[in-house]
Amino acid sequence: MDEKLRKKLGVLADAAKYDASCASSAAPKRSGGAKGLGSTTGAGICHAYTPDGRCVSLLKILLTNYCLFDCAYCINRRSSNVERARFSVDEVVTLTIEFYKRNYIEGLFLSSGIIKSPDYTMEQMMLVAKKLRKDHGFAGYIHLKTIPEASPWLIEQAGMWADRLSINMELPSRESLKQLAPEKNGATIETAMGQMHERITEAREEKRRFSPAGQSTQMIVGADATTDTAILTTSADLYGRHKLKRVYYSAFSPIPESSAILPLKSPPMQRENRLYQADWLLRYYGFSVGEIAEGGTDGMLDLEIDPKFAWALKNRARFPVDVNTGEREMLLRVPGLGARTVDRIIAARRHTRLRYDDVARISAGMRRAKAFLITADYHPRHLTDSLGLRKAIVPQPTQMSLF
C-alpha cells in the first residue's frame, strides 16, 4: 500500500469509528463456491483493526469525511477543523480485496459525508458494492449507509449489491434533529425507511435480491436531553412500522470546537449498555417500553442493575415462578434466564420434574435467578425483599480502614 493511500485509510477509518451500526447478523451465506471471494455466515465475520487499535468485524471506513452538512454533534461537519480525505471508488474496492486476501476482513462497512449532492454520494457508494460483486466476485458482507435524500432508484441499485442498508436516525426526536442538525429532515428519514421496508418486503415475496439482511439505524445517546424511555419508544415504533433488524445506540462523544448547545461530557458508557439490554427485552422477551420504564426513575434506566432485574424487583409479587409449571412468558422475565435457557427448561420438563440442580446445569445464571424460581426441591426463603436482593446482586464498595 502506498503512503498516500495509507494516510487516507488512517483518516477515514478513524472518522468512521463514531458509527456503531456495522454488525453483520442475519446476512445469508452467498453461493459461489471456489469462484466466490469471501463468505458470510449469520454468526458474523473476521475482525480487523482500525488505526487506533479498535477491533472491528469489517473494513469500516468513510468514502470521504468532507460533508456539505453542518450537524452540531458530528466531527466531520462542514465547519469542523479536521483533516479531510477522500477515497475514489477504485481505492475502496482495492482496499477491500487486499484486506480480504490478507485475512484481515471478510466484509465492508461503507458510509460517507455528503459530497456534491446526496445523489452523487449515493452513486459512488453503490458503485463500490457493484464493482466488488461484478468485477471481483466478492461474496463477503457489504453494508452501505444510505442517504435518505438520494434518488429511490440509486437506493434500489444499492440494495441489489449490498447485504444490508441502513439510514441513521441520528437523534430520537424531530425536535432534537431540528436543533442539532437543521439541514436534515426527520420526515424525510422516516419516509426513506418506509420505502426501504417496502422494497425489502416486495423482494422477499418476489424472491429477488434486495438488502437480504434488512435495514438498521443508529441513534446518538446523550447529545440532547431525551430520556431513555423516549429513546426506546422511538425504537419500538421503528421496529413495529419498518421492521428494522437493529437499532444501534452510540454514546455521544464530545468533539473539538463544538457548539455551546452540546454537553461537555459524554454520558456514562453504562447508559449505552443498558439501552442495548432494554432493546433486547423489546425484541426477544416480550417487554413493552412501559414495563421497562417501571424499573427506572424519571424516564432513565437504572445504571446499577440491568433492566430485566430492575423490572423484576418492581414486580416482586409476580415471583417466584415454578419452572415446572410456569408459562414461557413469565420464565423469560426471570433475571438470569435467557431465551435459550427457557426453551431448554420447557423441553426438559416434558419428561421430568426439574430440581434445583437440573436447572443449574441448564443455566449459568442461577445466582441471579434463584430468588425468583421454584423447583421440585427448592423454594426461595431468604433475600426475598427487593432491597435485600439488590444488595446481594450489586457489588458494594469496600470499606477501607484509615489506620
GUROKE-875444 format. One line per 10 residues: number of its first residue (from 1); for each residue x, y, z of N, C-alpha, C. Coordinates in pm, whole numbers. Layout:
NUM) X/Y/Z/X/Y/Z/X/Y/Z; ...
This chain:
1) 85/-119/0/0/0/0/89/124/0; 63/215/-93/146/333/-99/112/428/17; 203/521/44/191/608/160/68/698/152; 34/744/34/-81/832/17/-211/759/54; -223/636/6/-343/557/37/-347/520/185; -231/490/241/-223/457/384/-270/575/470; -230/695/429/-271/813/505/-422/833/497; -478/815/378/-624/826/362/-695/725/451; -643/604/453/-704/499/533/-703/536/681; -592/592/727/-585/633/867/-690/737/901
11) -710/836/812/-807/943/837/-949/890/831; -980/810/727/-1119/773/702/-1164/651/782; -1071/570/829/-1108/463/923/-1136/524/1060; -1054/621/1101/-1076/688/1229/-1207/766/1228; -1238/830/1115/-1361/908/1105/-1485/822/1111; -1472/692/1077/-1588/602/1075/-1619/543/1212; -1533/565/1311/-1550/496/1439/-1673/541/1515; -1732/656/1478/-1848/706/1550/-1977/638/1508; -1972/558/1401/-2091/489/1355/-2089/347/1410; -2187/315/1494/-2189/184/1560/-2263/78/1481
21) -2338/119/1379/-2431/25/1314/-2366/-56/1205; -2271/-143/1245/-2198/-217/1143/-2198/-367/1166; -2289/-421/1247/-2291/-566/1268/-2343/-638/1146; -2303/-764/1129/-2340/-838/1009/-2442/-948/1036; -2507/-945/1151/-2601/-1050/1183/-2713/-1055/1082; -2762/-1174/1056/-2874/-1201/967/-2839/-1198/820; -2711/-1184/786/-2673/-1188/644/-2666/-1333/599; -2736/-1371/492/-2732/-1510/447/-2600/-1542/378; -2564/-1669/378/-2441/-1711/310/-2464/-1707/161; -2369/-1649/87/-2381/-1641/-58/-2327/-1768/-121
31) -2382/-1801/-236/-2329/-1915/-311/-2215/-1866/-399; -2142/-1955/-455/-2033/-1912/-544/-1916/-2009/-538; -1909/-2087/-429/-1804/-2187/-419/-1666/-2129/-436; -1582/-2201/-509/-1443/-2159/-528/-1432/-2031/-609; -1538/-1999/-686/-1532/-1879/-769/-1559/-1753/-689; -1619/-1767/-571/-1654/-1651/-491/-1541/-1611/-399; -1526/-1483/-376/-1422/-1432/-287/-1486/-1387/-158; -1450/-1451/-45/-1511/-1413/82/-1636/-1495/108; -1683/-1489/230/-1805/-1559/268/-1864/-1492/389; -1991/-1518/410/-2061/-1459/524/-2151/-1563/585
41) -2154/-1570/717/-2249/-1653/786/-2324/-1568/885; -2436/-1623/935/-2515/-1546/1030/-2440/-1516/1159; -2335/-1592/1186/-2261/-1573/1311/-2166/-1455/1306; -2141/-1399/1189/-2051/-1285/1178/-1933/-1316/1088; -1832/-1229/1090/-1717/-1242/1002/-1590/-1217/1078; -1477/-1215/1004/-1348/-1193/1067/-1334/-1050/1120; -1228/-1027/1195/-1208/-896/1255/-1094/-820/1189; -1103/-689/1196/-994/-603/1150/-968/-499/1256; -852/-437/1250/-817/-335/1348/-802/-200/1281; -868/-101/1335/-854/35/1286/-724/94/1341
51) -679/209/1290/-552/266/1334/-542/292/1484; -656/315/1552/-649/343/1695/-659/215/1779; -654/98/1714/-648/-27/1788/-780/-93/1817; -891/-34/1775/-1021/-96/1799/-1039/-218/1709; -1097/-323/1767/-1122/-445/1691/-1260/-437/1626; -1267/-449/1495/-1394/-442/1424/-1407/-563/1333; -1528/-594/1297/-1555/-711/1215/-1537/-684/1067; -1549/-560/1027/-1547/-524/887/-1441/-418/860; -1407/-403/733/-1330/-285/694/-1430/-169/701; -1416/-89/803/-1515/13/835/-1457/150/806
61) -1501/210/695/-1441/336/650/-1549/429/594; -1512/556/583/-1592/652/509/-1536/665/368; -1623/686/272/-1578/720/138/-1505/854/142; -1560/947/221/-1496/1074/246/-1550/1135/375; -1470/1219/440/-1520/1292/556/-1544/1440/523; -1537/1475/394/-1590/1604/352/-1742/1597/363; -1808/1705/400/-1954/1700/411/-2015/1838/391; -2125/1840/316/-2199/1965/294/-2280/2007/415; -2311/1909/503/-2396/1936/619/-2312/1987/736; -2378/2054/829/-2308/2111/944/-2375/2069/1075
71) -2393/1939/1093/-2459/1885/1212/-2372/1912/1335; -2430/1969/1438/-2353/2016/1554/-2274/1904/1622; -2328/1782/1625/-2268/1672/1700/-2163/1595/1620; -2144/1629/1492/-2060/1548/1404/-1920/1605/1389; -1820/1522/1410/-1681/1564/1398/-1648/1602/1254; -1724/1547/1158/-1696/1574/1016/-1785/1683/957; -1852/1759/1043/-1941/1864/994/-1863/1965/909; -1936/2039/830/-1877/2133/735/-1781/2231/801; -1819/2279/920/-1738/2382/988/-1626/2325/1075; -1614/2193/1080/-1513/2130/1166/-1374/2146/1108
81) -1278/2170/1196/-1139/2187/1155/-1064/2054/1169; -1101/1958/1084/-1037/1827/1088/-965/1801/956; -872/1708/961/-804/1669/838/-903/1597/747; -907/1634/622/-1003/1576/528/-932/1481/431; -1010/1384/384/-958/1290/284/-1076/1233/206; -1043/1175/92/-1148/1115/9/-1091/1000/-71; -1161/886/-66/-1125/772/-149/-1195/782/-284; -1133/726/-385/-1204/701/-510/-1276/567/-498; -1367/539/-588/-1436/410/-589/-1336/296/-600; -1242/308/-691/-1145/200/-713/-1054/179/-592
91) -1023/286/-519/-939/271/-400/-1010/190/-292; -1139/213/-273/-1214/135/-174/-1221/-11/-216; -1245/-34/-344/-1251/-171/-395/-1116/-241/-373; -1008/-174/-407/-874/-233/-391/-844/-264/-245; -875/-170/-156/-851/-192/-14/-928/-313/37; -1054/-322/-1/-1138/-433/46/-1082/-566/1; -1046/-575/-127/-992/-700/-180/-858/-735/-115; -770/-635/-103/-638/-661/-45/-647/-698/103; -734/-631/176/-751/-667/316/-809/-807/330; -900/-843/239/-955/-978/246/-848/-1083/218
101) -767/-1058/116/-664/-1156/79/-564/-1177/193; -546/-1075/277/-456/-1088/391/-529/-1143/515; -655/-1181/496/-736/-1240/603/-760/-1143/718; -756/-1011/690/-788/-913/792/-940/-898/806; -1011/-912/697/-1156/-887/696/-1225/-986/604; -1357/-989/617/-1439/-1058/519/-1558/-972/480; -1551/-844/501/-1663/-760/464/-1628/-613/471; -1724/-532/426/-1705/-388/416/-1825/-315/475; -1797/-217/559/-1899/-123/605/-1860/14/551; -1944/68/464/-1908/193/396/-2013/300/421
111) -1967/412/473/-2051/530/493/-1979/647/428; -2038/766/438/-1974/880/375/-2035/1011/420; -1954/1117/416/-2009/1250/424/-2077/1281/291; -2154/1386/287/-2226/1422/165/-2137/1515/81; -2100/1468/-37/-2016/1548/-127/-2093/1578/-255; -2085/1701/-301/-2154/1748/-422/-2306/1745/-405; -2362/1625/-382/-2506/1611/-365/-2534/1473/-307; -2652/1452/-246/-2686/1318/-197/-2682/1212/-308; -2732/1247/-428/-2732/1151/-538/-2591/1113/-581; -2503/1210/-592/-2365/1181/-633/-2298/1089/-530
121) -2315/1120/-403/-2251/1040/-297/-2306/898/-295; -2439/885/-306/-2501/753/-304/-2456/671/-426; -2441/736/-539/-2397/665/-659/-2255/612/-641; -2168/690/-580/-2030/645/-557/-2026/523/-465; -2104/524/-359/-2106/409/-268/-2165/286/-337; -2271/307/-413/-2332/195/-487/-2232/133/-584; -2153/217/-651/-2055/166/-747/-1947/82/-680; -1911/117/-556/-1815/35/-481/-1868/-108/-467; -1992/-119/-419/-2052/-251/-399/-2068/-325/-532; -2111/-254/-634/-2132/-317/-765/-2002/-372/-822
131) -1895/-293/-814/-1765/-338/-867/-1711/-457/-789; -1728/-454/-656/-1683/-568/-576/-1754/-695/-619; -1884/-688/-638/-1962/-807/-674/-1935/-850/-818; -1948/-757/-914/-1943/-793/-1056/-1801/-814/-1108; -1711/-725/-1071/-1577/-731/-1128/-1484/-825/-1051; -1510/-846/-923/-1418/-926/-841/-1483/-1049/-778; -1611/-1069/-803/-1678/-1187/-746/-1678/-1189/-595; -1673/-1072/-533/-1665/-1067/-387/-1796/-1116/-326; -1787/-1219/-242/-1905/-1278/-182/-1916/-1248/-33; -1832/-1157/15/-1837/-1120/156/-1951/-1025/187
141) -1958/-986/311/-2066/-900/359/-2041/-754/321; -2143/-688/271/-2134/-545/240/-2252/-472/305; -2218/-372/383/-2319/-286/447/-2296/-144/397; -2399/-86/337/-2390/52/289/-2480/142/373; -2425/252/418/-2504/353/488/-2565/445/382; -2696/435/364/-2761/509/257/-2799/649/300; -2829/732/201/-2860/873/224/-3008/895/194; -3087/935/293/-3232/943/273/-3276/1038/163; -3196/1142/135/-3234/1238/32/-3199/1191/-109; -3131/1077/-122/-3089/1027/-252/-3207/972/-331
151) -3188/961/-461/-3291/908/-551/-3329/765/-512; -3458/733/-510/-3501/595/-482/-3439/494/-578; -3413/535/-702/-3352/443/-799/-3211/404/-754; -3135/500/-700/-3000/470/-655/-3002/377/-534; -3097/397/-445/-3109/308/-328/-3152/169/-373; -3236/163/-475/-3275/34/-531/-3153/-39/-586; -3068/33/-656/-2945/-27/-709/-2853/-72/-596; -2840/11/-494/-2754/-25/-381/-2800/-153/-315; -2932/-169/-301/-2986/-288/-238/-2963/-415/-316; -2938/-402/-446/-2908/-520/-528/-2771/-578/-496
161) -2678/-492/-450/-2540/-536/-430/-2501/-549/-283; -2571/-478/-195/-2536/-480/-52/-2616/-587/22; -2559/-638/131/-2632/-730/218/-2727/-655/311; -2683/-540/358/-2768/-460/446/-2754/-313/409; -2865/-242/418/-2868/-98/403/-2913/-37/535; -2867/83/561/-2913/149/684/-2922/299/661; -3010/361/735/-3025/506/735/-3023/550/880; -2933/638/916/-2923/681/1055/-3035/779/1093; -3104/746/1203/-3199/840/1261/-3125/958/1322; -3003/932/1369/-2916/1030/1434/-2964/1066/1574
171) -3083/1123/1585/-3138/1165/1715/-3280/1112/1728; -3324/1084/1851/-3452/1016/1870/-3577/1101/1849; -3563/1230/1835/-3682/1313/1814/-3657/1415/1703; -3764/1452/1636/-3751/1551/1528/-3712/1687/1583; -3755/1716/1707/-3719/1843/1769/-3568/1853/1789; -3507/1745/1837/-3362/1745/1857/-3288/1752/1724; -3341/1683/1624/-3279/1687/1493/-3283/1828/1435; -3395/1895/1455/-3410/2032/1405/-3313/2127/1474; -3286/2102/1601/-3196/2187/1677/-3050/2161/1645; -3012/2034/1636/-2871/1998/1622/-2829/1967/1479
181) -2924/1935/1392/-2893/1905/1253/-3001/1964/1163; -3013/2096/1159/-3124/2160/1089/-3130/2133/939; -3019/2087/879/-3020/2057/736/-3076/1919/707; -3099/1840/813/-3160/1707/796/-3307/1715/832; -3386/1627/773/-3530/1629/790/-3578/1496/843; -3635/1497/963/-3682/1373/1025/-3787/1302/943; -3877/1379/880/-3982/1318/798/-3922/1249/676; -3821/1310/617/-3754/1250/500/-3685/1120/538; -3622/1118/656/-3554/997/703/-3653/883/721; -3765/912/788/-3864/806/812/-3933/762/684
191) -3955/854/590/-4013/816/462/-3920/721/388; -3790/750/390/-3692/663/325/-3688/525/390; -3699/522/523/-3704/393/593/-3826/313/550; -3940/380/541/-4062/312/499/-4052/257/358; -3994/335/268/-3977/289/130/-3882/171/123; -3776/176/207/-3681/65/208/-3747/-62/260; -3831/-48/363/-3903/-164/416/-3993/-225/310; -4062/-139/233/-4148/-189/126/-4068/-266/21; -3951/-213/-16/-3867/-281/-116/-3818/-416/-65; -3777/-419/62/-3728/-545/120/-3839/-648/121
201) -3959/-607/162/-4074/-699/168/-4110/-750/30; -4118/-660/-68/-4152/-698/-205/-4048/-793/-262; -3921/-765/-237/-3814/-850/-291/-3823/-992/-235; -3855/-1003/-107/-3867/-1136/-47/-3985/-1211/-105; -4095/-1142/-126/-4213/-1206/-184/-4188/-1249/-327; -4112/-1169/-402/-4084/-1198/-542/-3958/-1281/-559; -3895/-1317/-446/-3774/-1400/-447/-3662/-1338/-533; -3647/-1208/-518/-3535/-1139/-582/-3451/-1073/-473; -3335/-1026/-513/-3240/-977/-414/-3253/-827/-391; -3274/-792/-263/-3266/-651/-223/-3238/-648/-73
211) -3119/-606/-36/-3079/-594/105/-3130/-711/189; -3084/-834/160/-3139/-953/227/-3123/-955/378; -3026/-881/432/-3008/-876/578/-3087/-761/640; -3178/-700/563/-3266/-598/619/-3201/-462/631; -3262/-379/716/-3210/-244/739/-3195/-219/888; -3107/-125/920/-3083/-89/1060/-3069/62/1068; -3053/112/1191/-3032/255/1210/-2951/277/1336; -2912/400/1358/-2836/437/1477/-2892/565/1537; -2892/571/1670/-2929/693/1741/-2817/733/1836; -2788/861/1840/-2687/914/1930/-2752/938/2066
221) -2686/891/2169/-2739/899/2306/-2660/1002/2386; -2728/1097/2446/-2662/1191/2536/-2624/1324/2474; -2655/1344/2345/-2626/1474/2283/-2736/1575/2315; -2851/1525/2359/-2962/1611/2396/-3023/1559/2525; -3135/1616/2566/-3195/1580/2695/-3297/1467/2684; -3306/1400/2571/-3403/1292/2553/-3380/1181/2654; -3488/1135/2717/-3478/1029/2818/-3464/892/2752; -3424/795/2833/-3413/658/2783/-3549/606/2739; -3654/640/2814/-3788/594/2777/-3829/648/2641; -3798/775/2614/-3831/834/2485/-3751/769/2372
231) -3624/738/2400/-3540/671/2300/-3598/534/2267; -3634/457/2370/-3688/323/2349/-3824/328/2282; -3903/433/2310/-4032/449/2242/-4012/467/2093; -3912/548/2055/-3880/566/1914/-3834/434/1852; -3750/360/1923/-3702/231/1872/-3817/134/1851; -3905/124/1949/-4019/32/1938/-4107/69/1819; -4124/198/1795/-4203/244/1682/-4136/204/1550; -4004/218/1542/-3932/182/1421/-3938/31/1396; -3923/-48/1502/-3934/-193/1487/-4073/-232/1439; -4174/-165/1493/-4311/-201/1458/-4348/-159/1317
241) -4311/-37/1276/-4355/16/1147/-4265/-23/1031; -4135/-30/1055/-4041/-53/945/-3966/-185/955; -3995/-264/1059/-3934/-397/1076/-3782/-393/1069; -3722/-296/1136/-3576/-286/1138/-3516/-409/1204; -3398/-448/1156/-3326/-558/1220/-3265/-514/1351; -3207/-394/1353/-3143/-346/1474/-3151/-195/1482; -3161/-146/1604/-3135/-6/1633/-3007/-4/1716; -2909/72/1673/-2783/83/1745/-2782/213/1823; -2720/207/1941/-2713/323/2029/-2567/362/2045; -2536/487/2017/-2398/533/2022/-2389/650/2119
251) -2313/632/2227/-2297/738/2326/-2230/859/2263; -2287/976/2285/-2230/1100/2232/-2087/1118/2282; -1999/1156/2190/-1860/1182/2225/-1829/1328/2198; -1790/1403/2299/-1759/1546/2278/-1654/1563/2169; -1671/1666/2089/-1581/1690/1977/-1515/1827/1991; -1398/1846/1930/-1330/1975/1942/-1412/2089/1882; -1402/2205/1943/-1467/2326/1893/-1617/2304/1870; -1679/2237/1964/-1821/2202/1947/-1912/2319/1982; -2038/2304/1944/-2139/2405/1972/-2166/2414/2121; -2203/2533/2166/-2232/2554/2309/-2357/2481/2353
261) -2441/2437/2259/-2564/2366/2298/-2538/2218/2326; -2417/2171/2300/-2385/2031/2327/-2328/2015/2467; -2349/1898/2529/-2291/1874/2661/-2139/1867/2656; -2076/1900/2768/-1930/1899/2773/-1874/1760/2796; -1957/1668/2848/-1910/1534/2879/-1997/1430/2809; -1937/1315/2786/-2012/1201/2734/-2105/1148/2841; -2216/1084/2804/-2299/1016/2904/-2223/895/2956; -2260/842/3070/-2193/720/3119/-2204/609/3016; -2095/538/2991/-2100/429/2894/-2200/322/2934; -2225/311/3065/-2321/213/3112/-2461/244/3060
271) -2488/372/3031/-2620/407/2977/-2640/342/2840; -2539/347/2756/-2547/282/2625/-2570/132/2642; -2500/71/2736/-2514/-72/2761/-2655/-107/2806; -2712/-26/2898/-2848/-52/2946/-2951/-38/2834; -2929/55/2743/-3021/71/2630/-3017/-52/2540; -2899/-108/2518/-2890/-230/2439/-2962/-346/2509; -2947/-355/2640/-3017/-461/2715/-3167/-443/2707; -3212/-319/2720/-3356/-290/2712/-3408/-319/2571; -3330/-286/2471/-3367/-312/2333/-3386/-463/2311; -3298/-541/2372/-3308/-687/2362/-3439/-736/2424
281) -3477/-676/2536/-3603/-714/2601/-3722/-681/2513; -3715/-569/2441/-3822/-532/2350/-3836/-633/2237; -3723/-675/2182/-3727/-758/2061/-3747/-906/2087; -3696/-957/2198/-3695/-1102/2217/-3763/-1152/2344; -3800/-1063/2435/-3852/-1109/2563/-3994/-1061/2593; -4057/-996/2497/-4197/-960/2513/-4225/-842/2604; -4123/-764/2638/-4144/-648/2724/-4194/-530/2641; -4275/-446/2703/-4314/-320/2641/-4224/-209/2695; -4225/-95/2628/-4146/18/2676/-4193/60/2816; -4324/60/2836/-4378/98/2967/-4329/8/3078
291) -4321/-122/3052/-4274/-215/3154/-4126/-191/3184; -4046/-170/3081/-3903/-143/3103/-3885/-15/3183; -3968/85/3153/-3957/214/3222/-3989/201/3371; -4068/100/3410/-4102/80/3552/-3978/63/3638; -3873/4/3581/-3753/-25/3659/-3660/94/3677; -3691/206/3609/-3606/323/3619/-3671/436/3697; -3614/553/3681/-3663/672/3751/-3661/791/3656; -3773/861/3650/-3784/983/3567/-3743/958/3422; -3783/843/3370/-3757/813/3230/-3619/761/3200; -3536/744/3303/-3399/695/3281/-3383/555/3339
301) -3311/469/3269/-3285/334/3316/-3190/336/3434; -3204/237/3520/-3115/222/3636/-2977/180/3585; -2874/255/3618/-2740/224/3570/-2672/114/3652; -2721/88/3772/-2656/-11/3858/-2696/-154/3823; -2818/-173/3779/-2867/-308/3750/-2931/-312/3612; -2932/-430/3551/-2988/-441/3418/-3140/-425/3422; -3203/-382/3311/-3345/-350/3312/-3437/-468/3342; -3395/-588/3312/-3477/-705/3345/-3483/-728/3496; -3368/-716/3560/-3363/-730/3706/-3438/-616/3773; -3424/-495/3716/-3494/-379/3773/-3645/-398/3766
311) -3694/-451/3655/-3838/-477/3642/-3883/-583/3742; -3803/-688/3756/-3839/-796/3848/-3849/-746/3992; -3759/-656/4032/-3764/-601/4167/-3889/-517/4188; -3931/-444/4085/-4052/-361/4095/-4179/-445/4089; -4167/-569/4043/-4283/-658/4030/-4261/-786/4110; -4211/-768/4232/-4175/-882/4317/-4293/-975/4344; -4415/-921/4343/-4533/-1001/4374/-4562/-1107/4267; -4504/-1091/4149/-4529/-1187/4040/-4432/-1305/4045; -4345/-1306/4144/-4247/-1413/4161/-4263/-1475/4299; -4209/-1597/4320/-4130/-1679/4229/-4216/-1755/4127
321) -4152/-1798/4019/-4217/-1874/3912/-4172/-2019/3922; -4268/-2109/3911/-4237/-2252/3916/-4184/-2296/3780; -4060/-2348/3777/-4001/-2389/3649/-4075/-2506/3586; -4150/-2580/3666/-4220/-2698/3614/-4358/-2667/3560; -4413/-2553/3596/-4548/-2520/3551/-4561/-2379/3494; -4463/-2295/3516/-4472/-2155/3474/-4480/-2137/3323; -4552/-2035/3280/-4563/-2007/3138/-4431/-1951/3085; -4407/-1975/2957/-4283/-1929/2896/-4266/-1778/2912; -4375/-1703/2898/-4369/-1558/2908/-4311/-1514/3042; -4353/-1581/3151/-4303/-1543/3283/-4161/-1594/3307
331) -4130/-1712/3256/-3994/-1762/3271/-3894/-1671/3200; -3935/-1613/3087/-3848/-1520/3016/-3819/-1395/3097; -3904/-1366/3193/-3888/-1245/3274/-3808/-1271/3403; -3762/-1392/3420/-3682/-1425/3537/-3538/-1377/3514; -3484/-1292/3600/-3344/-1249/3585/-3250/-1369/3580; -3155/-1364/3490/-3058/-1472/3478/-3094/-1580/3380; -3219/-1585/3334/-3260/-1685/3237/-3271/-1622/3099; -3194/-1675/3003/-3204/-1629/2866/-3309/-1708/2790; -3338/-1665/2668/-3442/-1730/2589/-3407/-1877/2559; -3282/-1905/2529/-3243/-2043/2501/-3256/-2131/2625
341) -3217/-2075/2739/-3229/-2150/2864/-3374/-2182/2893; -3462/-2084/2874/-3606/-2107/2898/-3659/-2217/2807; -3619/-2216/2681/-3665/-2320/2589/-3613/-2458/2630; -3491/-2463/2683/-3438/-2591/2731/-3513/-2639/2854; -3548/-2546/2942/-3626/-2583/3061/-3761/-2641/3020; -3827/-2575/2926/-3959/-2621/2883/-3950/-2758/2816; -3844/-2778/2737/-3826/-2909/2673/-3798/-3017/2776; -3715/-2986/2876/-3677/-3086/2977/-3792/-3122/3069; -3877/-3024/3103/-3984/-3053/3199/-4095/-3138/3139; -4094/-3161/3009/-4191/-3252/2949/-4165/-3396/2991
351) -4041/-3423/3035/-4002/-3561/3065/-3980/-3587/3214; -3960/-3478/3291/-3933/-3497/3434/-3963/-3370/3510; -3983/-3383/3641/-3998/-3265/3725/-3859/-3214/3759; -3832/-3090/3724/-3698/-3035/3737/-3668/-2997/3881; -3548/-3035/3925/-3498/-2999/4057/-3397/-2885/4041; -3353/-2830/4155/-3262/-2714/4152/-3136/-2745/4072; -3076/-2862/4097/-2952/-2897/4027/-2975/-2914/3878; -3094/-2959/3838/-3125/-2972/3696/-3122/-2835/3627; -3185/-2738/3691/-3190/-2603/3633/-3050/-2541/3634; -2974/-2567/3740/-2838/-2513/3748/-2750/-2566/3637
361) -2774/-2692/3596/-2696/-2748/3484/-2735/-2683/3352; -2861/-2644/3340/-2910/-2583/3217/-2869/-2437/3209; -2871/-2367/3323/-2847/-2224/3324/-2724/-2187/3404; -2647/-2093/3350/-2530/-2040/3421/-2569/-1920/3506; -2696/-1880/3503/-2739/-1759/3573/-2818/-1783/3699; -2795/-1897/3765/-2877/-1931/3883/-2852/-1839/4002; -2735/-1777/4008/-2711/-1683/4119/-2814/-1571/4118; -2849/-1524/3998/-2947/-1417/3985/-3090/-1472/3987; -3106/-1595/3935/-3241/-1648/3916/-3300/-1713/4040; -3217/-1760/4132/-3267/-1847/4238/-3370/-1781/4330
371) -3365/-1650/4344/-3463/-1582/4429/-3598/-1566/4359; -3604/-1601/4231/-3725/-1580/4152/-3785/-1711/4102; -3727/-1826/4144/-3770/-1955/4091/-3809/-2053/4200; -3901/-2141/4164/-3936/-2258/4245/-3904/-2381/4162; -3839/-2480/4224/-3818/-2609/4158/-3883/-2717/4244; -3870/-2841/4200/-3934/-2950/4274/-3881/-2964/4415; -3759/-2921/4440/-3700/-2936/4572/-3650/-2805/4632; -3694/-2691/4575/-3640/-2564/4622/-3746/-2455/4616; -3750/-2378/4725/-3836/-2260/4730/-3754/-2150/4798; -3740/-2033/4735/-3656/-1927/4796/-3715/-1878/4927
381) -3631/-1874/5032/-3679/-1831/5163/-3600/-1713/5217; -3489/-1683/5154/-3406/-1572/5201/-3391/-1469/5090; -3362/-1347/5129/-3342/-1238/5035/-3460/-1224/4938; -3580/-1235/4992/-3698/-1224/4906/-3746/-1080/4891; -3695/-987/4977/-3735/-848/4961/-3646/-781/4856; -3699/-678/4791/-3629/-614/4679/-3497/-552/4721; -3495/-485/4837/-3373/-419/4882/-3263/-521/4908; -3300/-630/4974/-3202/-735/5002/-3147/-798/4874; -3236/-821/4777/-3193/-878/4650/-3099/-784/4577; -3132/-656/4578/-3048/-559/4508/-2909/-555/4570
391) -2902/-554/4703/-2773/-551/4771/-2692/-677/4743; -2763/-789/4725/-2693/-915/4700/-2633/-920/4560; -2696/-849/4466/-2651/-854/4327/-2554/-742/4294; -2583/-619/4342/-2499/-504/4309/-2374/-505/4395; -2256/-503/4334/-2132/-501/4414/-2129/-380/4506; -2096/-403/4632/-2089/-295/4730/-1946/-244/4742; -1927/-114/4755/-1790/-63/4772/-1729/-112/4902; -1603/-148/4896/-1535/-198/5016/-1499/-83/5108; -1508/-106/5236/-1471/-6/5335/-1323/-20/5368; -1245/83/5339/-1101/77/5365/-1070/146/5498
401) -989/79/5576/-951/137/5704/-852/251/5685; -864/354/5770/-772/467/5763/-647/442/5846; -645/333/5919/-533/305/6008/-463/175/5969
